[in-house]
Amino acid sequence: MIRASQLGALSDALASVLPLAEPADATLRNFFRRHPGLGQRDRAFVAEGTFATLRRLRSLTAQARSAAPRSLAIAVTLRELGISLRDLEPVLTSDERGWAQAFKAYRPELSAAETAELPDWLWAKLDSGFDAADRDALVRSWLSPAPLDLRVNALKITRNAARAALAEADIGSEPTPYSPWGLRAEGKPAIRHHPLFLSGEIEVQDEGSQLLGLIVAPRRSEMVVDFCAGAGGKTLLLGAIMHSQGRLYAFDVSAGRLARLKPRLARSGLSNVQPFLLNDERDTKVKRLAGKIDRVLVDAPCSGFGTLRRNPDLKWRQTPQAIDELAAKQARILKSAATLVKPGGRLVYATCSVLREENEAIVDGFLGSHPQFALGDASAELKRANIALDTGAMLKLYPHVHGCDGFFAAILERTA
């Protein structure tokens, strides 16, 4: 059974989230802070309903013939959350009961983009960039929640030991198919309260993100830069691969993101990481290190469309104009980061996007204007790490093929 307070909370949460002014997860966290009386089951119902609405917004809106939060709350509860009309009717007004009956009976004709639960412009990009079978499989994969992937901190614990410790807390997990450090948890456990997380022995990190570390392939004695470090997930991975040796710089233009790295770094046990706040990609700190760095990772700001299973609001928050602006920023960041790389060094350009204009087009443009760089072979690098994954010279990961978030990475080797 569902209570009136639960449906009301879902409606209120949708009213907060659907303006899409901020990321949905942040808006929902703030909503829960403002409603401390909601219990754990209530929060789970609201969160599931909110993200189900964001995933299926086009068809729900078409079937409901309304974008009103209350209507969408009723619609998603009936269609996506497994609540029958009989169980829902006691918490509805008489008018809402009639509306809900009409909603259940209505089957609108949907366009291809509406069926795919995408804005028209994004459907058009995918339609032109993928063959029909891959396009359809990709958009279907975005309609299911992503699993919870964990990365074992190999400096502190083995994957088998971490898996056994999780099992003791009734958290089942399986090794990820590609990453040697990955565990895929069953369900949605509250992992951030587990002793392994609090001690820095595990981190939450998608398997695709973990594989980027094997593409960068830093060595223990090297100088390495994570150019867009953010909250530091990949920084921590690179530091662990380096066995906390050498020197690892974490650059970012956001003080807030680097602040989130600080407690994670303390938990990790790493001593070779130096965070630096940049004013922009042309900061004097970048100029002082020009031509001195062995490995540079540019995990560039992007649309995030590879993560739509986790962040379905992105497909509604992004615009074609935003993609053009991102592509221009990506090209500028890559050009600046390349100045750090010494002859014989490596730059890895990566995004969590599936769009060509953020991926191959940026790499092609860079190589066309930087003859001192050549495209490396990501699959060969993975093979050296005993990873049986071949997506070609550039790493291209997709949820419908590889089970992880969508990722792109290209190795750019400085030859002169």
C-alpha positions in Angstrom: 0.0 0.0 0.0 1.0 3.6 -0.6 0.3 6.4 1.8 -0.9 9.9 0.9 2.2 11.4 2.4 4.4 9.4 0.1 2.6 10.5 -3.0 2.6 14.0 -1.7 6.3 13.9 -1.1 7.0 12.5 -4.6 4.9 15.3 -6.1 6.8 17.9 -4.0 10.1 16.4 -5.0 9.2 16.5 -8.7 8.2 20.2 -8.3 11.7 20.9 -7.0 13.6 18.8 -9.6 11.7 19.3 -12.8 12.7 22.9 -13.4 16.1 21.3 -14.0 17.9 24.3 -12.8 20.5 22.1 -11.0 21.6 18.5 -11.2 18.7 16.2 -10.0 20.8 14.4 -7.4 21.8 17.6 -5.7 18.3 19.0 -5.8 16.9 15.8 -4.3 19.5 15.8 -1.5 18.5 19.4 -0.7 14.8 18.3 -0.7 15.5 15.5 1.8 17.4 18.0 4.0 14.3 20.2 4.0 12.1 17.2 4.9 13.9 15.4 7.7 10.7 13.7 8.8 10.7 11.4 5.8 11.7 7.9 6.7 14.1 5.6 4.9 11.4 3.8 2.9 9.7 7.2 2.1 13.0 8.5 0.7 13.6 5.4 -1.3 10.1 5.7 -2.8 10.6 9.4 -3.6 14.1 8.8 -5.1 12.9 5.9 -7.3 9.9 7.8 -8.5 11.9 10.9 -9.3 14.5 9.2 -11.3 11.9 6.9 -13.1 10.1 10.1 -14.1 13.3 11.7 -15.4 14.1 8.5 -17.4 10.6 8.3 -18.9 9.6 11.9 -19.0 8.6 12.2 -22.6 6.2 9.2 -22.7 4.9 9.9 -19.2 4.1 13.5 -20.2 2.5 12.4 -23.5 0.3 9.7 -21.7 -0.6 12.0 -18.8 -1.2 14.9 -21.2 0.3 17.0 -18.4 3.6 18.1 -17.1 2.2 19.0 -13.6 4.2 17.4 -10.8 1.1 15.9 -9.1 0.0 14.3 -12.4 3.4 13.0 -13.1 3.7 11.6 -9.6 0.5 9.7 -10.1 1.5 8.6 -13.6 4.9 7.3 -12.6 3.5 5.5 -9.6 1.0 3.6 -11.7 3.1 2.9 -14.7 6.7 2.5 -13.4 6.6 1.8 -9.7 4.4 -1.3 -9.7 1.5 0.2 -7.7 -2.0 -0.8 -8.9 -4.8 1.7 -9.4 -6.8 -0.2 -6.8 -4.0 0.4 -4.2 -3.5 4.0 -5.2 -7.2 5.1 -5.3 -7.6 5.5 -1.5 -5.0 8.4 -1.5 -6.5 10.1 -4.5 -9.3 12.7 -4.7 -12.4 11.7 -6.7 -11.3 13.9 -9.6 -7.8 12.2 -9.5 -9.4 8.8 -9.6 -11.2 9.6 -12.8 -8.0 11.1 -14.2 -6.0 8.0 -13.3 -8.5 5.7 -14.9 -8.3 7.8 -18.1 -4.4 7.8 -17.9 -4.3 4.0 -17.7 -6.6 3.6 -20.7 -4.8 6.2 -22.9 -2.2 5.0 -25.4 -0.8 7.9 -27.4 1.1 7.5 -30.6 4.7 8.4 -29.9 7.4 9.7 -32.2 10.7 7.8 -32.4 12.3 10.4 -30.0 9.4 10.1 -27.5 9.7 6.3 -27.6 13.4 6.6 -26.9 12.7 9.1 -24.1 15.0 11.6 -25.6 14.8 15.2 -26.8 14.4 15.4 -30.6 17.8 16.9 -31.1 19.7 14.2 -29.2 17.7 11.5 -31.0 18.8 13.0 -34.3 22.5 13.0 -33.3 22.3 9.4 -32.3 20.4 8.5 -35.4 23.1 9.9 -37.6 26.0 8.6 -35.4 25.1 5.0 -34.8 23.6 2.2 -36.9 20.0 1.5 -36.0 20.7 -1.6 -33.9 23.3 0.0 -31.8 21.3 3.2 -31.5 18.3 1.3 -30.2 20.2 -0.9 -27.8 22.0 2.2 -26.4 18.9 4.2 -25.7 17.2 1.1 -24.2 20.2 0.7 -21.8 19.7 4.3 -20.6 16.2 3.4 -19.3 17.5 1.1 -16.6 19.4 2.2 -13.4 23.1 1.6 -13.4 24.7 -0.9 -11.0 26.9 0.2 -8.1 30.5 -0.3 -9.1 33.3 -0.1 -6.5 37.0 0.2 -6.9 39.3 -1.6 -4.4 42.2 0.4 -3.2 45.0 -2.1 -3.9 47.4 -0.2 -1.6 45.2 -1.3 1.4 43.3 -4.5 0.5 42.9 -7.2 -2.2 39.7 -7.5 -4.2 39.0 -10.9 -2.7 39.4 -9.6 0.8 37.1 -6.7 0.1 34.5 -8.9 -1.4 34.6 -11.2 1.6 34.3 -8.2 4.0 31.3 -6.9 2.1 29.6 -10.3 2.2 29.9 -10.3 5.9 27.7 -7.2 5.9 25.2 -9.0 3.6 26.4 -7.0 0.6 26.8 -9.3 -2.4 29.2 -8.4 -5.2 30.9 -9.8 -8.2 34.2 -8.9 -9.8 33.8 -6.6 -12.8 34.5 -8.2 -16.1 37.4 -5.9 -17.2 38.8 -3.8 -14.3 41.2 -5.8 -12.0 40.1 -3.6 -9.1 36.3 -3.5 -9.7 33.4 -5.0 -7.7 29.8 -4.7 -8.9 27.5 -4.7 -5.9 24.1 -6.3 -5.8 21.3 -3.8 -5.2 21.9 -0.3 -3.8 23.6 -0.9 -0.4 24.5 2.1 1.8 28.1 1.7 1.0 29.3 5.1 2.3 28.7 4.0 5.9 30.6 0.7 5.5 34.0 0.4 7.3 35.7 -0.4 4.0 34.6 2.9 2.6 35.3 4.9 5.7 38.9 3.5 5.8 39.6 4.2 2.1 39.8 0.6 1.2 37.1 0.9 -1.4 35.7 3.8 -3.5 32.6 4.2 -5.6 33.8 4.3 -9.2 32.3 3.0 -12.4 34.2 0.3 -14.1 34.7 2.4 -17.3 36.3 5.1 -15.2 38.6 2.6 -13.7 39.8 1.4 -17.1 41.1 5.0 -17.9 43.9 4.4 -15.4 45.1 1.5 -17.4 45.1 3.7 -20.5 47.2 6.4 -18.8 49.5 3.6 -17.4 51.6 5.9 -15.1 54.8 4.5 -13.7 56.0 4.8 -10.1 58.8 7.3 -10.7 56.9 9.6 -13.1 55.5 13.1 -12.9 51.7 12.8 -13.7 48.9 15.4 -14.0 45.2 14.8 -13.7 44.3 18.0 -15.5 40.5 18.1 -14.7 40.7 16.3 -11.4 37.3 17.2 -10.0 36.6 15.4 -6.8 39.5 13.1 -7.5 38.2 9.7 -8.3 40.7 9.1 -11.1 43.4 10.9 -9.2 43.2 8.4 -6.4 43.2 5.6 -9.0 46.4 6.9 -10.7 48.0 7.4 -7.3 47.3 3.8 -6.4 48.7 2.5 -9.7 51.9 4.6 -9.0 52.1 2.9 -5.5 52.1 6.4 -4.0 55.4 7.1 -5.6 56.5 9.7 -8.1 54.6 13.0 -8.2 50.9 13.4 -9.1 49.3 16.8 -9.6 45.5 17.2 -9.3 44.5 20.3 -11.2 41.0 21.8 -11.3 39.4 25.2 -11.7 36.8 24.6 -9.0 37.7 25.0 -5.3 34.6 23.1 -4.3 35.5 20.0 -6.3 39.0 20.0 -4.9 37.6 20.4 -1.4 35.7 17.1 -1.9 39.0 15.5 -2.9 40.6 16.3 0.5 38.8 13.7 2.7 39.0 11.1 0.0 42.8 11.7 -0.3 43.2 11.4 3.5 41.3 8.0 3.5 43.3 6.7 0.6 46.7 6.6 2.3 48.3 8.3 -0.8 51.2 10.7 -0.1 52.2 11.5 -3.7 49.2 13.7 -4.6 49.4 17.5 -4.8 46.1 19.3 -5.5 46.3 22.7 -7.3 43.5 25.2 -8.0 43.8 26.8 -11.4 42.4 30.1 -12.5 41.9 28.7 -16.0 43.6 26.3 -18.4 46.3 28.9 -19.1 47.2 29.3 -15.4 50.9 30.1 -14.5 51.1 26.7 -12.8 50.5 25.1 -16.1 53.2 27.2 -17.8 55.8 26.4 -15.1 55.4 22.6 -15.8 55.4 22.9 -19.6 57.3 20.1 -21.2 58.1 18.3 -17.9 55.3 15.8 -17.4 55.4 12.1 -18.3 51.6 11.4 -18.3 48.6 13.8 -18.5 45.0 12.7 -18.1 42.4 15.2 -19.5 39.0 13.9 -18.4 37.3 16.8 -20.0 34.1 18.5 -19.0 31.4 17.0 -21.3 27.7 16.4 -21.8 27.9 13.3 -19.6 25.6 11.4 -21.9 27.5 8.2 -21.2 26.1 8.4 -17.7 22.4 8.7 -18.5 21.6 5.6 -16.5 22.8 7.4 -13.4 22.0 11.0 -14.4 18.9 10.9 -16.6 18.3 14.7 -16.0 21.3 15.5 -18.3 19.3 14.7 -21.4 16.8 17.4 -20.5 19.3 19.9 -19.1 21.7 19.9 -22.1 21.1 21.7 -25.3 22.7 21.7 -28.8 24.2 25.0 -28.1 25.7 23.7 -24.9 27.3 20.8 -26.8 28.9 23.3 -29.2 30.2 25.3 -26.2 31.5 22.2 -24.6 33.4 21.1 -27.7 35.1 24.5 -27.9 36.1 24.3 -24.3 37.3 20.7 -24.7 39.6 21.8 -27.6 41.0 24.7 -25.5 41.7 22.4 -22.5 43.3 19.7 -24.6 45.6 22.3 -26.3 46.7 23.7 -23.0 47.2 20.3 -21.3 49.3 19.2 -24.3 51.9 21.9 -23.4 52.7 19.9 -20.2 53.8 16.7 -22.0 57.5 16.1 -22.5 58.9 14.4 -25.6 58.1 10.7 -25.3 55.3 11.4 -22.9 51.6 10.6 -23.1 48.4 12.5 -23.0 45.0 10.7 -22.6 42.0 12.6 -23.7 38.8 11.2 -22.2 35.1 12.0 -21.8 32.0 10.2 -20.5 30.1 11.2 -23.7 29.0 9.1 -26.7 28.9 12.0 -29.1 31.4 12.2 -31.9 31.7 16.0 -31.6 33.0 15.7 -28.1 35.2 12.7 -28.8 36.7 11.7 -32.2 36.2 15.2 -33.6 38.2 16.8 -30.8 41.0 14.3 -31.2 41.1 14.7 -35.0 41.2 18.5 -34.7 44.0 18.3 -32.2 46.2 15.9 -34.2 45.6 18.1 -37.3 47.2 21.1 -35.5 49.8 19.3 -33.4 52.1 17.2 -35.6 54.4 16.4 -32.7 51.6 14.1 -31.3 50.5 10.8 -32.7 47.5 8.6 -31.9 48.4 5.6 -29.7 46.6 2.3 -29.5 44.3 2.0 -26.4 43.5 -1.7 -27.1 47.2 -2.6 -27.2 47.7 -0.8 -23.8 44.8 -2.8 -22.3 46.3 -6.0 -23.8 49.6 -5.3 -22.0 47.6 -5.0 -18.8 46.0 -8.4 -19.5 42.6 -6.9 -20.2 40.7 -8.7 -22.9 38.9 -5.7 -24.4 39.5 -4.4 -27.9 37.4 -1.4 -29.1 40.0 -0.3 -31.6 42.8 2.4 -31.3 40.4 4.6 -29.3 38.6 3.2 -26.2 34.9 3.3 -26.7 32.7 1.9 -23.9 28.9 1.6 -24.0 26.5 0.4 -21.4 24.6 -1.9 -23.8 27.9 -3.6 -24.8 30.2 -3.5 -21.8 27.8 -3.0 -18.9 29.6 0.1 -17.6 29.0 3.8 -18.3 29.7 5.2 -21.7 33.4 6.4 -21.9 35.7 7.5 -24.6 39.5 7.8 -24.4 42.3 8.4 -26.9 46.0 8.1 -26.3 48.1 10.9 -27.7 51.8 10.2 -27.7 54.3 13.1 -28.0 56.8 11.9 -30.6 59.0 15.1 -30.8 
